[in-house]
Amino acid sequence: MFGSKRGVIAIGVLVAGASLLLSGCASSSSLGGGSTPTAKTSVVVGSANFSENVILADIYGQALAANGFKVTYRLNIGARAAYIPALEKGEVNLIPEYSGSILDFLNKSATANSPADVKAALDKALPKGLTALTPSTAADSDSLNVTPAFAAANHLTSIADLKNLKSFTLAANPEFQTRPDGIKGLESVYGLNNIKFKSISDGGGPATLKALLDNTVQVADIYSTTPSIAANKLVTLTDPKSLFASQEVVPIVSTSKVNAKLTDVLNKVSAKLTTADLQELNNEVSGTTKTDPATAAKNWLSKAALF
């Protein structure tokens, strides 16, 4: 199990995260039935301290509220080192997670990469009292992208197809050059010995995108929920050998809160959610429109016919 963007959460600002647990956004949802809440129907939904995770927390929380649960929120808690203990103590009952990254946080020696293997390993690694529900196919992970023109000209659909090129330049963060699932992994897993590496320190952001679009590089590591992928019609190469660990969105829930109704509601949300949806939601919230995460979540739930 190797590093990714979501691994950064695990080493975030610990003191700030701990304090945000007490002082972070706390609110009660107005959605749902008016029945008196019980231990099973009262759920505290939390999130890490970045926009996409807040959106996911709002989506899962609002879906529960619309189905009769009494939902309160503790958003922007911070790093895993702050919110995992909060989950264990029952101060928070639900956090949207990313399967490979949370597994790596809980078990540094984990080697699972495929979605099924990661989920099985995660079930074993979770502390007592926590349950991982069914993951979504929506995932926020490393992804290798090319322009539509380059893909068409070279018949590229998967990472394996890059072996047919004489050479190409790949842009990514500096650590990609030494990561086991970076250049080394591309060489050992896919047999790619034709890579020239260009270090760009923006996490697949504007500088990386510009280099790809102007053909300074031909392949770029861009996180899969980044809005620029859809906006520029980039072709994301499939990863049939699971070089990059699965990072499917998965609700981590207090086991004491798990019942048939809660599981059904959350699984229905996860089943509808896609990586393309996350690209659109991230653009809506962080792009020019600056939509409030709760509003974006509500609009998505309505569009998905989950309200």
N, C-alpha and C positions, 0 to 999 in steps of 0.2 A: 504494500500500500504506500503510495508515494504522494508527494506534496501537490497541492492545487490551490486555487484561489480560496476555497472554503477552509483550507487548513489554516489560513491566516486568522480565522475567528478564534482558533484554539489558543493563540498566543497574543491576543489583543490586550488592551489596557485593563489589567485585572482589578486594580483599585477602583477605577472609574466604573467598571462593570459591576462590582459588588455594591457600590453606592447607588448605582442606577436601579438595582434590584428593589431598593426601598423607595427611591424617589422617582423612578421612571414613570412613563405615562400609564395611568391606571384609570380605567373607565368601565362603566357598565353598558352593555349593548341594549338598545331599545327594541331590538327585533325579537320576535318569538312570542311564546305564550305568556300569560300572566300568572301561572301557577306558582305557588311557593316553592323556592328551590330546595332541593335536598342535597345530601352529600354526593349523590350520583349525578345530579343535574347541574350543579354549580361547577364551572370550569374556569380556571385562570389561564389565559392564553398569553404566552410570552414570545419574544423574538430576540434575535441577535441585533447588533447595532449597525445594520445596513439596509438600504431601502427595499431591496427585493425580499428580504426575509420579513420585513414589516408587512409588506403587501400579502405575503403568504399567510402570516398570522391573522391578518384581517379577513382573508378569504375563509380560512378554516373556522375562525371565531364567528363570523357572521352566519356561516352555514349552520353552525350549532345553535346559535341564537334563534334563527328562523325555524328551528325544529324543537323549540321549547326549553333549551338549556339556558341557564343564567350565566352569561359570559362577562367576565371582566378581563382587562388587559394589563400586562406589564411589558411594554414594548421598549426596544432599544436597551436591553439589559447589558449587552456587552459581549464578552468572550465566553467560550464554552466553559472555561475555568470558573466563571461566575454562574452561568445559568444551569449547568448540569447539577451542581450541588443544590441549587434551588429546586430543580425538578425532584431530586432525591428526597428533599425535605418536605415536599408537597406545597411549597410556596408558589410554585408554578405547576400547572398540570399538563400543558401541551406546548411543544416547541416544534415548528417546522424545521426539519434538518435535511442534510445532504448525506446520503448513505455512506459513501466512501470516506468522506472527511470525518464524520462522527465515529466511524469504525476505527480510523487511524488515530483519533484522539483517545479512544478507549483501549486500543490494543496496538501498540507501536510495532509489533512484530507481525501484524496481519498482512497477508499476501493476496487475499481475494481481490479480484478485479471485475469479473463479470457481474451483472445485476443479481443473478440468483445466488452466486457464491458470496457476494457482499452482504446480501440480506441474511443469509444463513449465519455468516460469521457475526453480523451485528446482533442477531437474536441471542447468540451465546455471550457476547461481550457486554451487553447492557447490564448496568447494576440492577440488583434486586429491586423490584418495585416500579420498574420502567418497562414499557412495551413499545415496540416498533410496529405500527400498523402496515397495511399494504402500501408499498411505494408507488408513486406516480411514474409514468414514463417521462414526465418533465424532468429535465436534468440540467444542472449548472456545472459544466465540466470543461476541461481543456478540449478544444476542437481545432482541427487543422482545416483551414479554409483557402479556397482559390477563387479567382474571378470566374464568371461564367464563360468568358472567351477562352481562358486558359484550360478550363475543364473540357470544353468542347473540342479544342484543338488537339488535346492530348488524351482524350477518352478517359478522363479521371472521374471515378465515383468513390473509390476507397483509398485509404492510405497505401494499401498494397500496390495500387496502380502506379504510385510514384517511382517504383523500381524500374519502370520502363523508360524513364527520362534519363538523358545523358547526365544532366546535373540540374540542380535547382537551388535557389536560396530560400531559406526558411527564417522568418522573423519571429522572435519570442523574447520573453524576459531573460535576463542574463543567466539565471539559474537553470534554464532549460538545457543549457549546454552540458551540464554535469548531472542533472537529475536522472535517476534510473529509468524514469518513464519519459525522458526527453530525447536528446540526440542518441544517447546510449541505447535507449529502448527501441528507437526507430531502427538502429543498426542491428541489434540482437534479435528483436521480435519480427521485424519486417524485412531484414536484410538490405536496408537502404544504406549504401556506401557512396552515395552520389550527392550528399547534402553539403551546401555551404551555409554557414550559420551567420545571421545578423542579429546582434543584440539590440533590442529596443525596450527601454525600461518604462513601458506605460500600460502593461497588463492587457495588451490587445486593444489599446485605445486609438485615438486619432492618428498618432504618428505611425503606428503599425498599419492602420488602415490605409493611410496615404502611400506608404511604401508598397503595399500590395496593389493598390489601384494604379500607381504609376509604373509598375513592373520593376521597381528596385528589388523587390523580392517576389517570388512566385507562390509561396505558401506562407500562411500566417497562423500562429496559435492565438485564437480569439475565444474567450469564454463563451460557451454555447448560448447563453441567454442575452448576449450583447445585441442591442437593437440594430447596430450597423450591419449585421449579417443579413437580415431581411431587407433593410433599407437599400443595400447595394446588390441584392440578389446573389450574394456569395454562395458558392457551393461548399457545403460542409462535407468533408470526406468521411465516409463511414470507417469505423474502427473494428473490423471483424474479429481481430485477435485480442480485443479488450486490453490494449496497451494502457489506456487511461482508465483508472478505476472508476467504476460506476458512481455517479453523483446524483442519483435520483432523489427527488424530493420525497421525504418520508416523515409523517407525523410521529414524534416521540411523545408518549402519553403516560401519565401516572396510571399504573395498573389498577389502582383502586377506583379509577374513574371509568375504566373500560367496561362497557356493556354492549348489548346487541345494537341498541339504537345509536349510541355514539359511534361505534365502529361502522355501522351502515352509512351514517351521514358523512363521516370523514373519508371513507373508501369511495363514495360516489364522487366527492370533490376530486380526489386524487385520480380517479379514472378519467375524468373530463380534462384535467389540466395537461397541457402540452408545453414543450420547450418553446414553441412558437408563441404560445400565450404569454409566457414569461418575457419573451423579447418585446411583445407589444405592451405589456403592463409596465415593464421597466422604462420604455420610451414614453409612455403616457405620464408616468410619475416623475421621471428624471429629465425628460426632454423639454421641448418648448412649452407644452401645455401646463406642466407642473400640477397635474391633478393630485389631490390629496389621496394617500394610499387607501384609506377607508372607502372613499368614493370609487376609486378604480376597482377595488375588490367587489363592491356592491354591483357595479356595472358588469363585471365579468360573471358573477354568479347569476345575474339576471339573464345575460346572453347565453350562458350555459344551461339555462332552464333548471337551476338548482334552488331558486326561490319559489 
